[in-house]
Amino acid sequence: MKQDTARVVPRLTPQEYLEWEIQQPLRYEYFNGEVFAMAGGTLPHADIALNLASLLREPLRGRCKVRNSDAKVGITDEGPFTYPDLSISCDERDRTARQFIRYPCVIIEVLSPSTEAYDRGGKFALYRRLSTLQEYVLVSSETKTVEIFRRDAVGEWRFIPYSEGDTIELMSLGITLSLNAIYEDVVLELEDEGDEKR
């Protein structure tokens, strides 16, 4: 679920946005006074996100909270506000948050063709402003590939690619995941297109 086009809404302050969005049937991201409706995702996108949430929830139970794409992340208390596919926070301040979280250590985005450039570029630029963020994970919905951007000890971001058969390490959480488990029972978008052409 990602950013779509701006809706015709007057510019809002952060507080006005938070109060306004609660009353809306859709979710909206917020940037510099403007709101953007969230587009619906594909079935592979939804299946991958659910697999990831299921794989992470049990090993993190009691020490970190795993939240899905209904959970808002505030880059600051005044915004921007985004909706990542998954956010994981081990910070006590986020455990009792009501409207949005501010201190995630891992953010996961499932890539779609229409939003991949934004997830890699503009959205990652926003997420890098979160001082608690240690790993940014991009999961393809077209091929069995996962990319992790990991913040090192001096604050530089390192790129680690994974492909089919690999085991993924989320160092900030002390967890390893099988890439095959992430894609279990998922019909990838490129595979689906191939089937339609036959």
VOLO-289155 format. One record per residue (C-alpha): residue in three letters; x, y, z. Coordinates in steps of 0.02 Angstrom, whole numbers, padded with zeros to 5 digits, m for minus. Layout:
BEGIN
   resn     east    north       up
    ALA        X        Y        Z
...
//
This chain:
BEGIN
   resn     east    north       up
    MET    00000    00000    00000
    LYS    00085    00156   m00058
    GLN    00068    00339   m00099
    ASP   m00053    00383   m00238
    THR   m00101    00554   m00306
    ALA   m00139    00704   m00195
    ARG   m00321    00727   m00151
    VAL   m00397    00900   m00169
    VAL   m00393    00948    00014
    PRO   m00341    01117    00086
    ARG   m00166    01120    00161
    LEU   m00172    01051    00337
    THR   m00065    01073    00490
    PRO    00000    00910    00565
    GLN   m00133    00915    00702
    GLU   m00271    00953    00577
    TYR   m00213    00805    00471
    LEU   m00214    00685    00619
    GLU   m00389    00739    00668
    TRP   m00454    00741    00488
    GLU   m00383    00571    00437
    ILE   m00471    00479    00580
    GLN   m00636    00525    00499
    GLN   m00588    00465    00324
    PRO   m00630    00293    00249
    LEU   m00456    00284    00169
    ARG   m00282    00309    00238
    TYR   m00178    00460    00187
    GLU    00006    00497    00199
    TYR    00055    00676    00244
    PHE    00195    00783    00170
    ASN    00219    00969    00198
    GLY    00036    01006    00227
    GLU   m00029    00896    00085
    VAL   m00117    00728    00099
    PHE   m00097    00581   m00021
    ALA   m00220    00436   m00032
    MET   m00145    00263   m00014
    ALA   m00165    00149   m00164
    GLY   m00219   m00032   m00145
    GLY   m00090   m00169   m00165
    THR   m00089   m00329   m00268
    LEU   m00120   m00502   m00198
    PRO    00065   m00551   m00206
    HIS    00104   m00390   m00111
    ALA   m00025   m00432    00022
    ASP    00033   m00614    00036
    ILE    00217   m00565    00058
    ALA    00175   m00435    00190
    LEU    00069   m00560    00287
    ASN    00205   m00694    00278
    LEU    00332   m00570    00347
    ALA    00218   m00516    00488
    SER    00184   m00697    00534
    LEU    00370   m00743    00530
    LEU    00421   m00595    00639
    ARG    00282   m00585    00768
    GLU    00317   m00742    00871
    PRO    00507   m00724    00893
    LEU    00484   m00540    00940
    ARG    00338   m00567    01058
    GLY    00364   m00475    01222
    ARG    00513   m00371    01166
    CYS    00463   m00283    01004
    LYS    00301   m00237    00916
    VAL    00272   m00286    00736
    ARG    00145   m00174    00650
    ASN    00067   m00189    00478
    SER    00025   m00058    00347
    ASP   m00116    00013    00454
    ALA    00016    00087    00572
    LYS    00076    00262    00536
    VAL    00259    00314    00560
    GLY    00299    00495    00602
    ILE    00468    00554    00539
    THR    00450    00691    00671
    ASP    00304    00734    00785
    GLU    00253    00861    00651
    GLY    00269    00741    00504
    PRO    00293    00686    00371
    PHE    00184    00536    00409
    THR    00197    00375    00308
    TYR    00123    00200    00306
    PRO    00260    00069    00279
    ASP    00206   m00110    00243
    LEU    00285   m00167    00408
    SER    00369   m00073    00549
    ILE    00456   m00151    00698
    SER    00492   m00052    00856
    CYS    00574   m00112    01015
    ASP    00560    00060    01096
    GLU    00446    00075    01247
    ARG    00386    00245    01187
    ASP    00307    00162    01034
    ARG    00228    00020    01133
    THR    00094    00136    01202
    ALA    00081    00254    01053
    ARG   m00096    00290    00995
    GLN   m00087    00384    00829
    PHE    00086    00348    00757
    ILE    00254    00275    00804
    ARG    00417    00373    00802
    TYR    00556    00251    00848
    PRO    00558    00099    00732
    CYS    00719   m00001    00715
    VAL    00664   m00094    00557
    ILE    00550   m00039    00415
    ILE    00498   m00157    00276
    GLU    00424   m00107    00109
    VAL    00356   m00232   m00017
    LEU    00398   m00162   m00188
    SER    00272   m00141   m00328
    PRO    00316   m00079   m00503
    SER    00217    00082   m00478
    THR    00299    00128   m00312
    GLU    00473    00052   m00320
    ALA    00561    00214   m00368
    TYR    00476    00307   m00225
    ASP    00517    00171   m00097
    ARG    00700    00170   m00150
    GLY    00717    00358   m00165
    GLY    00603    00483   m00079
    LYS    00536    00366    00054
    PHE    00707    00299    00101
    ALA    00770    00478    00115
    LEU    00632    00512    00242
    TYR    00665    00352    00339
    ARG    00851    00390    00352
    ARG    00803    00539    00461
    LEU    00741    00417    00596
    SER    00887    00402    00717
    THR    00824    00234    00783
    LEU    00810    00151    00612
    GLN    00943    00017    00590
    GLU    00879   m00082    00441
    TYR    00773   m00039    00290
    VAL    00711   m00193    00197
    LEU    00646   m00195    00018
    VAL    00556   m00353   m00037
    SER    00514   m00379   m00221
    SER    00340   m00435   m00273
    GLU    00405   m00483   m00447
    THR    00558   m00591   m00409
    LYS    00620   m00684   m00256
    THR    00741   m00549   m00200
    VAL    00764   m00451   m00040
    GLU    00877   m00302   m00012
    ILE    00930   m00238    00158
    PHE    01004   m00067    00191
    ARG    01090   m00076    00360
    ARG    01159    00070    00461
    ASP    01336    00033    00521
    ALA    01427    00092    00677
    VAL    01475    00259    00598
    GLY    01302    00292    00526
    GLU    01338    00240    00347
    TRP    01209    00134    00255
    ARG    01271   m00033    00187
    PHE    01180   m00130    00050
    ILE    01156   m00319    00068
    PRO    01063   m00413   m00072
    TYR    00982   m00584   m00051
    SER    00906   m00704   m00177
    GLU    00812   m00869   m00182
    GLY    00876   m00998   m00058
    ASP    00967   m00870    00051
    THR    00943   m00842    00237
    ILE    00912   m00661    00282
    GLU    00986   m00587    00439
    LEU    00900   m00443    00529
    MET    01045   m00398    00643
    SER    00955   m00264    00741
    LEU    00825   m00393    00794
    GLY    00940   m00544    00811
    ILE    00830   m00642    00690
    THR    00861   m00743    00533
    LEU    00726   m00779    00404
    SER    00722   m00898    00258
    LEU    00692   m00806    00097
    ASN    00589   m00954    00038
    ALA    00476   m00935    00191
    ILE    00445   m00752    00147
    TYR    00382   m00807   m00025
    GLU    00288   m00962    00033
    ASP    00127   m00988   m00066
    VAL    00152   m00823   m00160
    VAL    00119   m00812   m00347
    LEU    00240   m00676   m00401
    GLU    00180   m00540   m00518
    LEU    00302   m00585   m00658
    GLU    00255   m00769   m00644
    ASP    00072   m00721   m00651
    GLU    00100   m00619   m00810
    GLY    00189   m00768   m00888
    ASP    00040   m00880   m00849
    GLU   m00079   m00758   m00932
    LYS    00024   m00758   m01093
    ARG    00017   m00947   m01111
//
